[in-house]
């Protein structure tokens, strides 16, 4: 090759088999050209040259460097969630094989069941029970039958999620920005002041208030609405009694019910109306009866003065009479507040509104080291016959000072006299007894062995750390065949 | 086409000569098929099939030339940490390569290669003038 100026003429074309893009079957391959020589083989390549797939996008890219991306590309980018900033994110994506979808997508199990009820709980589905709106006679027997007919026992209970809570949790990211502008949701003072004007805003706030604080403030809201239900006979009777007691010979038909505590008694209103009509609002000046009485106005007739004085007197009378009345009718509102110290809520229970009675999310703690318990009474202390401490067994442990030996010792004592008795019995009685005696003896031995095994296992567990240390030492110093554990 | 029928039967039949007369008119190129794979068995199978197919079509075939296998070694420490006896793993990756030369037209070659495809075998076809 030395001395040649240019390359040899490259009159060949190279094709390679590639798996088809986006195909599930890896055996589905096509010929793709991999070189850039001028030689052309018509009809061989299944697809255009290797670069063409990419150059199609590359052409878009190169053209897009100067201008915006083509519309279909932009739409696809947006659909995938990428920002529309002029960069072609599709360049970094590749098509998934259809088989890969099964592995990457999550399908919730259709056979999964919610956990079964604990044994001490019984659950019933009472969604079909209708509470009678006006139960005139509360016949307990009948209502019980009705309720029983409609309820059905349940095996599993799904934890209910408060829809308001769920809604709030879902849109927590978006709604916070606007909520601050609207003001505090529990600002009932503002709400009350706004009651005349904005009915819609008030209702919204009330609803939200209901959702978040439903648990705590339920009682308060309940007291605020004294008459949500249908009027009963009892209510009519009560109203009549009230009217009798507190005197009103005027028409009762207009009275739909007591609206508020602060409405003036009817008589006073009538008087004031009369006064107003007589004096008129021609001048647009607000005049009170006091003005007439004290003679602060220019044109005053004696009648007007008298009437005004009358009106004032009557108003004072009525005020006195009714002053005491509302105090009796007032209902005492009991609101139980949760003090911070007595009730400790965990975050999950508060947000999920599950009761802490049966929802006990655990606390994650570091695993503590188990403390080995040593026997308080060392049996060896009683059995100090001589000053030597004997060591037995493979681990060379002081046998007398271990907790288990005492029990074995007791058992042996028990067994031995029994054996002795049996042995005596044998001598006295016939050979028939030997079988039973043998059985008893063998059973005793078995029992002893079982106990011994249990004791040994316990002991081993107790002294595991010691054997580990010994093993470490033995691994370094002793021959490699020693195995203590 | 007679050639197709031949191939469907899967055997080499001398009657194919008649069909070949028509094929001679088509342009011929020198075609080099390079097969490479990690798997010898599959590779040999594909080679044999190709040669058989080409011979069935009465093409001039230069039999599979075995290029020496390339062995890629990776030698790593067995231990994930530095402790312990210094034991090493020796992994190797073998690439086998076969080359088959034919003289025929590109269409025929495409036919042949499209049928005898085994997974894991990479096929590269270079076409040049006769």
HADDOCK unambig.tbl for C-alpha pairs under 7 A between the chains (distance, minus, plus):
assign (segid A and resid 11 and name CA) (segid B and resid 128 and name CA) 5.92 0.50 0.50
assign (segid A and resid 11 and name CA) (segid B and resid 129 and name CA) 6.97 0.50 0.50
assign (segid A and resid 12 and name CA) (segid B and resid 126 and name CA) 6.57 0.50 0.50
assign (segid A and resid 12 and name CA) (segid B and resid 127 and name CA) 5.33 0.50 0.50
assign (segid A and resid 12 and name CA) (segid B and resid 128 and name CA) 4.21 0.50 0.50
assign (segid A and resid 13 and name CA) (segid B and resid 126 and name CA) 5.45 0.50 0.50
assign (segid A and resid 13 and name CA) (segid B and resid 127 and name CA) 5.16 0.50 0.50
assign (segid A and resid 13 and name CA) (segid B and resid 128 and name CA) 6.51 0.50 0.50
assign (segid A and resid 14 and name CA) (segid B and resid 124 and name CA) 6.96 0.50 0.50
assign (segid A and resid 14 and name CA) (segid B and resid 125 and name CA) 5.56 0.50 0.50
assign (segid A and resid 14 and name CA) (segid B and resid 126 and name CA) 4.12 0.50 0.50
assign (segid A and resid 14 and name CA) (segid B and resid 127 and name CA) 6.29 0.50 0.50
assign (segid A and resid 15 and name CA) (segid B and resid 124 and name CA) 5.64 0.50 0.50
assign (segid A and resid 15 and name CA) (segid B and resid 125 and name CA) 4.99 0.50 0.50
assign (segid A and resid 15 and name CA) (segid B and resid 126 and name CA) 6.13 0.50 0.50
assign (segid A and resid 16 and name CA) (segid B and resid 123 and name CA) 5.89 0.50 0.50
assign (segid A and resid 16 and name CA) (segid B and resid 124 and name CA) 4.30 0.50 0.50
assign (segid A and resid 16 and name CA) (segid B and resid 125 and name CA) 6.12 0.50 0.50
assign (segid A and resid 17 and name CA) (segid B and resid 122 and name CA) 6.80 0.50 0.50
assign (segid A and resid 17 and name CA) (segid B and resid 123 and name CA) 5.60 0.50 0.50
assign (segid A and resid 17 and name CA) (segid B and resid 124 and name CA) 6.41 0.50 0.50
assign (segid A and resid 27 and name CA) (segid B and resid 119 and name CA) 6.11 0.50 0.50
assign (segid A and resid 44 and name CA) (segid B and resid 106 and name CA) 6.31 0.50 0.50
assign (segid A and resid 44 and name CA) (segid B and resid 107 and name CA) 6.66 0.50 0.50
